[in-house]
Amino acid sequence: MKFISNRSYGAMRVCLPILFVFASSGCNDELKAELEKCKQQIFIVQKDKRDCQKRSDELTQSVMSAQEQLKQADDLKKDFEKRQELSKERLDTVKDILDQLKSIIEAGDLKVRIKRGKMTLELPTAILFDSGKADLSDKGKETLASVAGVLKKIGDREFQVAGHTDNVKVSEANPFGDNWHLSTARAISVVLFLQDKGVKPRQLSAAGYAQYQPTSPNKGKKGKARNRRIEITLMPNLRELPDLTEIEEQFGLKEPPLPTE
């Protein structure tokens, strides 16, 4: 935007006729004086024009900055609303699972906990396996069948099944050899059972932690019993994770697509 002040415009209107009159009259001294006066007024006009342009540029920059701030505020609002929606979805999922597993929880065969921001189903190995073994008992299969019936309805989640033991070493006659193998074998047994009951295999993974993530001190029978457990953790879905697209592209970290079946 370009502006010329009223004063500057008036000066130009006065100077131009004067220049014409004195140029035709031959009055050199007066002409020089008027020319000098006109030069000064023209200088003022040009300065006013530059000042107006500078102010115009500043106003334009201010408008652009305000528009950017409004856009950022709008983006923050949308992000907040999205997080609120996801939080509500997670809460509804937790409530639904608790409601469907209510009878098993009340019977003491299952505990539901929130660990590091993730929902975890905890089952004592005493109801799933005989001591030192990784084959599911009849009671264990009955309990896990109810759990599978709930999990297979949750289509946008992955479930990590983790085996945990106490700090008692397995016997030398035990085919698993140590708690690492025993805890992992038990987790795999649970994964295979859940798969057989309709949970999609791509939603499942197995892990063994041996005795190295206890929930209680390994002192006394009760403490050791609490540490012998299977945990099924509901992993966050992709929408709940930070958007790392820019980092993936910048550093070439994008995961290759899964093979088609």
C-alpha positions, -999 to +999 in steps of 0.1 A: +000+000+000+013+035-009+003+068+007+010+105+000+001+130+027-022+159+020+007+183+028+030+165+003+003+164-024-004+201-019+033+210-023+035+192-056+004+211-069+020+245-059+055+238-072+046+227-107+027+259-119+054+281-103+081+263-122+062+269-155+056+306-148+091+315-138+107+295-166+087+316-191+094+350-175+132+349-174+134+361-138+164+341-129+170+350-093+134+346-083+132+314-104+162+300-086+147+308-052+114+292-062+132+262-077+151+257-044+119+260-025+103+234-047+132+211-044+128+212-006+091+206-009+097+177-033+122+163-008+096+165+019+071+148-004+095+119-012+103+115+025+066+114+034+062+088+007+090+067+021+077+070+056+042+060+044+057+030+026+076+019+056+045+022+078+026+003+052+052-025+052+051-026+090+013-029+091+014-056+064+040-076+085+018-071+116-012-084+098+007-115+086+021-121+121-014-119+136-028-143+109+000-168+117-007-165+155-044-172+148-035-202+127-013-216+155-041-210+180-065-228+158-041-257+154-036-259+191-074-259+196-079-288+171-050-308+187-066-303+222-100-314+209-084-344+192-066-354+224-099-350+244-116-373+219-089-399+222-089-397+259-126-403+260-122-433+236-096-448+259-117-443+290-147-459+272-125-488+263-113-493+299-149-491+312-161-516+287-133-541+295-139-537+332-176-543+328-172-574+306-145-589+329-163-580+361-171-616+372-135-627+367-122-597+386-146-602+415-136-639+416-100-628+422-087-645+390-078-613+373-066-578+382-067-547+360-040-521+365-027-490+348+011-493+343+031-465+327-001-451+312-012-485+297-040-508+308-027-542+319-046-574+327-028-594+353-034-631+359-016-651+386+002-681+371-013-703+398-046-704+379-029-708+345-001-733+350+012-760+372+044-752+390+074-751+366+053-759+336+041-739+305+010-759+296-023-742+304-044-758+330-082-764+325-089-735+349-064-713+330-081-721+297-115-712+311-103-679+324-084-670+292-114-679+270-133-651+288-105-627+283-101-636+246-138-630+241-133-594+252-099-587+234-110-599+200-137-572+200-110-545+202-099-542+167-075-513+168-052-525+196-021-547+200-017-569+230+016-578+246+016-610+267+044-610+292+055-638+315+070-631+350+084-655+376+097-652+412+134-654+419+134-691+427+155-710+402+139-738+383+151-773+391+178-789+372+154-815+359+131-788+345+133-788+306+132-750+305+165-747+323+159-712+338+133-685+345+140-667+312+128-697+292+100-706+315+085-671+315+088-668+278+073-702+271+043-694+293+037-661+275+038-680+241+013-705+254-011-677+263-006-660+229-013-693+210-045-699+231-058-663+225-051-668+188-071-700+188-100-682+205-102-655+177-077-628+186-059-618+155-022-630+155-010-596+142-024-580+174-004-603+197+032-605+209+050-625+236+077-615+260+095-631+290+110-611+319+119-639+343+122-625+378+135-591+368+103-570+370+087-580+403+056-563+417+065-573+453+096-582+472+105-618+467+101-625+504+076-651+518+051-671+499+027-642+492+053-620+477+067-647+455+031-657+444+023-621+434+054-620+412+045-652+393+021-638+368+010-632+332+004-597+321-016-587+290-009-551+281-031-530+258-006-511+237-015-476+225-029-474+190-012-452+163-035-422+168-024-419+205+013-417+196+032-385+186+033-377+149+069-387+139+063-383+101+088-354+098+115-373+117+109-404+097+114-386+065+144-365+077+164-395+090+151-422+068+135-442+097+102-451+080+093-487+085+089-508+053+054-520+046+043-554+059+043-582+034+009-591+019-005-624+029 
